[in-house]
């Protein structure tokens, strides 16, 4: 430490300049690192957003306070002291309270009119009735049998309490219509309101009353100078009511706060089942196998054919080789859409439509871009190696296999990976030759069909997109060194 302090306090100009240079280097390296981190963050942010969205539910995405990470508001299960009720129209026979008796009211037709009379008694084969609309009037005697009359029905709108009932085979949630004598009760089924009530030989105490239950969102609420996690019960014009989860039996807290200004209590809540749902929807494994097969085989064909053509341009004295190479490179300028229709007609004549052949066979006839990369690399391989192999008795194919290929391995791998990624991401050609709904479809076409059907479910769309990107991402990250080495050697150093 003393040596460092003495070195800093030394007046030697060379030492001060050295310290300045070192400081500038550290500052420059730090600044460059921060810039690189910023650029990487910008480029990777869409991928991070896709991964986060793919792990969310539609409810999480619709929440205006939804954070970037898949999280859900923490809730508190609140059981209210209020009971759960159900509105019910109780249709039952009309009765009349007459001198302490409950008389049944019947519909009696006289002179084309319907009267509601309450049956009192029978006297000498004559039925005695009381007018329900004027019970103080004298009784009415009619020579009518009560058995031939219909009881008058009345509709009574009730708000019944719901109970959990368990008696023999009768189990479920039912509304209590009326308590009868002798520990008997009358119940109704909320799911079958058109059916008449049914009677059970149980008392009300034998059933469990249902109370209102709800999941309340927890908020961080300032109370008396401290932040407390309270459950929002209801909001009003001048404040809100909260429930303290640590003391749920206490009265709700009425606080003068704006709920929109409060922070929710969040819990990490990823939903990886979105990936399985997306895989089932697009038949992922079948499309993945088709895509992988096409990319592997066509990549092998592109690499082998480009190797043979580049080897011919660099190792054989071909007449007008430079002109032929320029003509080959000029095919890059020709848009593939120009030859799309005649090419399709040819494949249709061959019966290849709906098969993998149009996506594989053409790549066995080389590509100008791949030939250019390999030719540039092979031009850097010394001819002395060919001469030495030829002296040992090697023919041109042996020289290619034992000399050129091992020396050009980085460029060959780069060409293969370039074509693999191109074939994996290709959409137009599989859509044309395989068809959108074919079983031989590939992931790019399947993803397009999936997004058209599930366009409203953003989480499933992102999950399907990530599943399609898994292989290209793995190739990019694990083969990045080979990419850079092949491109630099073929395009810059030579």
BELCORBEL-V630958 format. One record per pair of residues at least 24 apart in sequence whose ideal C-beta (glycine too) atoms are under 7 Angstrom apart, sorted by the first residue. I is the first residue (numbers start at 1). J is the second residue. Records with the same first field share a line. If there is no record, write none. Layout:
BEGIN
I->J / J
END
This chain:
BEGIN
50->462 / 465 / 466
51->466
53->458 / 459 / 462
54->274 / 275 / 459 / 462 / 463 / 466
55->270 / 271 / 272 / 274
56->271 / 459
57->271 / 459
58->457 / 459
61->458 / 459
65->264
67->266
69->268
70->269 / 270 / 271
71->266 / 267 / 268 / 269
72->267 / 269
73->217 / 218 / 264 / 265 / 266
74->218 / 265 / 266 / 267
75->215 / 216 / 217 / 218
76->216 / 218 / 231 / 243 / 245
77->213 / 215
78->213 / 214 / 216 / 231 / 243 / 248
79->211 / 213
80->211 / 212
81->211
82->211 / 212
83->161 / 209 / 210 / 211
84->162 / 210 / 211 / 212
85->159 / 160 / 161 / 162
86->160 / 162 / 175 / 190
87->157 / 159
88->158 / 160 / 175 / 188 / 193
89->155 / 157
90->156 / 158 / 177
91->153 / 155
92->153 / 154 / 156
93->151 / 152 / 153
94->152 / 153 / 154
96->130 / 132 / 135
98->130 / 135
103->130
104->151
105->132 / 151 / 152
106->146 / 149 / 150 / 151 / 152
107->149 / 150 / 152
108->142 / 144 / 149
116->152
119->146
160->188
161->209
162->210
163->207 / 208 / 209 / 210
164->207 / 208 / 210
165->207
167->200 / 202
170->200
173->210
176->204
179->204
216->243
217->264
218->264 / 265
219->262 / 263 / 264 / 265
220->262 / 263 / 265
221->255 / 257 / 262
223->255
229->265
232->259
235->259
274->459 / 460 / 463
275->463 / 467
277->460
278->460 / 463 / 464 / 467
279->467
281->450
282->446 / 447 / 450 / 464
284->467
287->441 / 442 / 443 / 446
288->443
290->440 / 441 / 442
291->424 / 442 / 443
294->356 / 359 / 360 / 423 / 442
295->420 / 423 / 424
297->360
298->359 / 360 / 363 / 419 / 423
299->416 / 419 / 420 / 423
301->360 / 363 / 364
302->363 / 367 / 370 / 415 / 419
303->412 / 415 / 416
305->364 / 365 / 366
306->366 / 367 / 370 / 371 / 374 / 415
307->374 / 412
309->366 / 371
310->371 / 374 / 375 / 378
311->378 / 400 / 404
313->375
314->375 / 378 / 379
315->386
328->368 / 371
329->368 / 372
331->368
332->368 / 369
344->432
347->433
353->433
354->434 / 435 / 438 / 440
356->440
358->433
359->429 / 430 / 433
363->419
370->415 / 419
373->411 / 414 / 415 / 490
374->408 / 411 / 415
376->490 / 491 / 494
377->408 / 411 / 489 / 490
378->404 / 408
379->494
380->494
381->407 / 408
410->482 / 485 / 486 / 489
411->486 / 489 / 490
413->482 / 486
414->482 / 483 / 486 / 487
417->475 / 479 / 482 / 483
420->475
421->472 / 475
424->471 / 472
425->472
443->468
END
